[in-house]
Amino acid sequence: MSGHLIGSAKSYDVVVYGGTPGGIASAVSAAREGASVILLEQTNHVGGLSTSGLNRDEGNHMIRWTLGGFSDRFTREAAKRSGTDPNAERVRIWVSRIAEALFLEMLEEQNIPIVYEQLIEGVEMDGAKIKVLNTRGGNSYRAKIFIDATYEGDLMASAGVSYTVGRESRDTYNESMAGVRYMDEKIKVSPYDENGKLLPGIMPGKPPEEFSASPVPLCYNVRLNLSLNPDNQVPIEKPEGYEPKQYELLVGSFRSGEIKTINQVIGLYPMPDDKRELNNRQYSIVSLSMPGEQTPWAEASFEEREAIHKKYRDYTHGLLWFLKSDPRVPVAMREDMAQYGFCKDEWQDNKHWPWYLYVRAARRMQGDYILTQADVTTKTDKEDVIHIGSHYIDAHHVTRYAVDQDHYINEGRIWEVGVPFDVPYRAITPKSQECENLLVPVCASASAVAFCTLRLEPTWMHLGEVSGIAAAMAIDNNSSVQNIDVAELQTRIKAVGIPLDSPE
């Protein structure tokens, strides 16, 4: 069934807002179940982080048998086309442009139309149901079921669904890993300049009390790729507005001898074709994140988000130039950095920069069931299980504060080996009194601690695929998303290859 016009709004069975991997899985899954579907994407490209520099499935930090369905099909084929091992047990690796082409093929197979540059303006509600989604520029989309697959939860928020941002205190849900955390020792480098002002990257104020709540969510960064192949390089030149003082904290660490290699500053992961995938380092003193700059993102306007994104791009570009050229950087590090260039064959319409910022967490829904630390560590069994998670509970440093004249401290890191845990259907459905026809596979209902193990693209693809099936069931049964037959949903989930039981 194809979409049709009702008044000025194009009408579909399912509208998916957000062309992230979770959104693509949602759309493909709903269409496969017989629903008419349209996919609305905010940028000019689909794929979210999986086509914006996050080029691996994290299988080294997840349990392979928990992965199946659409997610397994995508990672296997993306790795195969990229010339890496499609059957790798630990980690499957691909190339962004190849991943985008594959996602487009998967959408084309189901004849799913994609509309780009669709920024939500608001929704029209009828009681607890979304009737119409309006976007900037005057487009309107009507549907029986809506799926919010954005990293920010913009549709969810527009519909009046409860959510939270930031990190709860230890006491909120009785979580030992929650709130402000000081896992790492203070750094013996002055956080002040010669005039007594805080250096860039140090947040104002005193270090907050350990385990207290924090408005600052998990850190963000640009997940860039660089090339070691001279034939596929665009040179890293001095960026416009470059300010070396931004990297003064690193200078102190060079002088103290705490940092001696590029890999201590930037995560550089191997890729095909002599490329490297860049990431913020879990254990770094200073890396690709910008402590505190992520705080306003979730509630920011689209214009404000673009300004924040540009700030991260400028910081990252400046850092690469600094490591390549500043005489205060050890010679061996400068020589190492000089080998790299931007990838000529990636993101060619964006000056070889990824389209998406790596938003690890923004809004998180507060549904009928909120997953907490206990749900992902000890009380792991759920009757309404729709996916088995298993990733590490993983948070990089979130904030950075001055301790005294000679020391600063990084805060927020968590690194705990994961165990298999059930994600319940209730984690992707809003409270029924708030919205009856919305599914939220990405900004799922979880505490900040539990979200640290949910926030992976393979998990979001699983939850997206489940959302597509659940949407079709709700339409077929003329019911709310909360009132579908979960046992039947589980049967259908298993049929598409998503495991819901531990192997013998």
C-alpha positions, 0 to 999 in steps of 0.5 A, a space after each residue: 500500500 502506497 501513501 496517499 494525500 489526505 487534505 494537504 498531508 501525505 498519509 502513510 501507515 507508518 512515518 519514521 522520523 530519523 534515518 539513523 540505523 535504528 530508523 532504517 531498520 524500523 522502516 524496512 521492518 514495517 514495510 516488510 510487514 506490509 505497511 506503507 512507510 515513509 522515512 524522514 531524514 534531517 540531513 541529506 544522508 541516511 545512516 546516522 553514525 554508521 555512515 558518519 565515521 563509526 565503522 564497526 559493530 562493537 562486537 568486541 564489547 558485545 556477545 555475538 550470539 545476542 546479535 541477529 536480524 537486520 543488524 546482523 545482515 547489515 554488518 555482515 554485508 557492509 563488512 564484506 563489501 568493504 573487504 573485511 571479514 563478514 563473519 568476524 566474531 569480535 568486530 565487523 568493520 566497514 567503510 562509511 560510503 559503502 554503508 550508505 550505499 547498502 542502507 539505500 539498497 535496503 530501503 529501495 528493496 522495500 520501495 520506501 521513499 526518503 525525504 531529506 532535510 525534514 526538520 520537525 516543526 511540531 505535531 498535531 495531536 488528537 487526545 493521546 494520538 499523534 495525527 500529523 507531523 509538520 516539518 519546516 518548509 510546510 510539509 505535513 505527514 499523517 500516519 497511524 503509527 509514528 516512530 521516533 528514531 532520532 538521537 535526540 527524541 525530537 518527535 517524542 518531545 513534540 508529542 508531550 512524552 515524558 523524558 529526561 536529560 543528563 545523569 541521575 544521582 546515585 540515590 534516584 534509582 539506587 545505582 552504584 554507578 550513577 551520577 558524578 564519578 571520579 574513577 581517575 586520579 587528578 592530573 598534575 597540570 595547571 588548569 589556569 593560564 598565566 593570567 589566572 584564567 581557566 584554560 579552554 576545556 576546563 568547566 567553571 565552578 568547583 568539582 561537583 560532589 561525587 554521585 550527585 546528579 549532573 545536567 551534563 549527558 555523556 560526551 560527544 565528539 566527531 567520529 572522523 576518518 583519516 587516510 594514510 594513503 597519499 593517493 586518497 588524502 586531502 591535506 590537513 591544513 591550518 583551519 580558519 580561526 585556529 587558536 592554539 590556546 585551546 590545546 594548552 592542557 595537552 602542552 602541560 601533559 607533554 611537559 610532564 611526560 604523561 602523554 608521549 604518543 598520538 594514541 594517548 590523545 586520539 583513538 585510532 582504529 584500523 580500517 580498510 584502505 589504510 584508513 583510521 577511524 578516530 574516536 574520543 579515548 576512554 582513558 585519555 587525559 584530553 581527547 576529542 570531546 569538549 567537556 560541557 559543550 554537549 549540555 545544551 544539545 538535546 533542547 537546542 534549536 536546529 540552528 543552535 545544534 549546527 553551531 555546536 556541531 561546528 564548534 566540535 568540527 573546529 576543535 577537532 580540525 584545530 587539534 589535528 593541526 596542533 598535533 601536526 605543527 605545534 613546536 611544543 608537541 614532541 617531534 615523534 608525535 608531529 611526524 606521526 600526525 604528518 602521515 595523515 590526511 582527510 579521506 578524499 573519498 568520504 563525505 565529499 559534499 561536506 569537505 570530508 567531514 562526517 554529516 553527523 556529530 557523535 551524540 551518545 545520549 540526549 533525551 531519554 524517554 520516561 515510559 511505564 518501565 525505566 531500565 536501571 543499573 539493576 536491570 542490566 546487571 542482576 535483575 536481567 530477565 523480563 517477560 516482555 523481552 524484545 532484545 538481549 543486550 550485552 554491551 559494556 556499561 560504557 561512559 567516557 569522561 563527561 566533564 573536567 574541573 579545576 581542583 586547585 592551582 596545579 591540578 584538574 580532574 576528569 569526571 564521569 567515566 564508567 567501564 564495566 563488563 556487560 552481561 546479557 540482559 533483557 530489554 523489555 517492550 515497555 522500554 520503547 513505548 511511552 506511557 499510554 496516557 501520553 501517546 498511544 501511537 508512538 514507538 521510541 527505539 533510540 531514546 529508549 526509557 532508561 536511566 543514564 547508567 542503563 543507557 550506557 549499555 543501550 546506546 549502540 547502533 546494533 542495539 538500536 537496529 534491533 529495537 528499530 526492527 522490533 518497532 517496525 513489527 510492533 507498528 504493523 501489529 498495532 495497525 492490523 489489530 487497530 490497537 495502541 502500541 501498548 496493547 499489542 499481543 507481546 507473545 505474538 510480537 516475540 514469535 515474529 521477532 524470533 522469526 526474523 532472526 533476533 534471538 530472545 533466548 540464551 543458546 544452550 
